[in-house]
């Protein structure tokens, strides 16, 4: 799986999960269903999806503890409402609502695709399929001649300013959707292709770097892993809107999957969780070269500086001294670079899925990510060397032996 191709193809979590499934199938993983009984064996590789947009993959090694990595596949974009067509003179525009907290001005005047899933009647049944439009649309900005103060500040009104221009006349929402369609989850997402930037080609720029680079690295790390324990990579949907869905990190998806693994091998779940560790993997803010004042005075991660260990006193991030020390020990042994992130103390912190997931599965957890710029923009930026560093670090985590003995932890 190539990162640029994965980013280009994964307009929504539905496409991302399809891409991941293809990769796992090619690497000897067996698909399971939540609606059927599982027959698991030691040494087996498996995955299970939920609602088309979340997936958990795992490799069953020897031992009765879990090494987990949790990521999310959704990114800020626009979601089509039902009955979306709106006429403005001869133009057709679409009625949309915002999904997540995007930098919405960055979505103007760039190619956008419609993607997601459609539910159709199929005889007496309903069938679900993922779709991507064969065309692009744009959201046209208002010319400076008609908005003279635009460069002094512009507040985006999503009901007025963010409506994509679909066409002239009676434009259909999307070619390829039949009259059998009953409902859909369709999104208008950036269609910008991934590209390399920097005079030495240091940077990768693309939509959805947050957080598909984490998904990509966790899948490669899982497939490369060799070690004891049960290695798990969980991809959740809906992190950008709080995770409170049946396929989000606040759901029972991870808990029930781990329950079924424990049941298959006669493992005492509570003991297994007490021996386990999880990485909550979501990207971090790099120091912005034009606004270094926005960074903490002494913890200033930069692109190209390695994996970021994220901490927060009020626990927006799950990292504590023990979980931080464990991953740093793993990374030191594997010669993997890392750096630390704290918010400025006078700035409000963001959050991610780690703290949410702990409500379902309470294990020792650390928050990690890649340092990036332009987070939640229609095109984001990361250092290519850091992506390689992350894959190596996650492989080392999966390959490490981590054991708890009283007040001591053995990491080797």
PyMOL commands that set and color helices and strands:
alter all, ss='L'
color gray80, all
select helices_A, chain A and resi 3-9+13-26+104-107+144-146+150-152+209-224+239-241+253-265+269-274+292-294+321-333+353-357+384-399
alter helices_A, ss='H'
color red, helices_A
select strands_A, chain A and resi 30-32+45-50+54-60+66-72+77-88+91-99+112-122+125-132+165-168+181-190+195-197+203-206+230-236+277-281+284-285+307-310+338-341+364-369+371-373+380-383+402-405+408-411
alter strands_A, ss='S'
color yellow, strands_A
deselect
rebuild
show_as cartoon
